[in-house]
Amino acid sequence: MILLSLSTFALAMALMAAVNLTGTLRVSEEGEREGIDIHEHGVPAYPEYVIQPSAPATNPIPGAESADPFLR
């Protein structure tokens, strides 16, 4: 059992080293900057977490002074 585990590990490491030598193990620099999901698949993986501009904050109580100094 130990021999099988060691030989499997050695074969996996040899295959990864061979793939690494071809230069195909990493995504392109453009893909890293753009994001791999958009670069490879054309859509964001978690669209609900994409930061989008929101509406400006307003005071919910008309006539009341806001605690936020930027809303005064």
Buried (B, 14 or more C-beta within 10 A) or exposed (E): EEEEEEEEEEEEEEEEEEEEEEEEEEEEEEBEEEEEBEBEEEEEEEEEEEEEEEEEEEEEEEEEEEEEEEEE
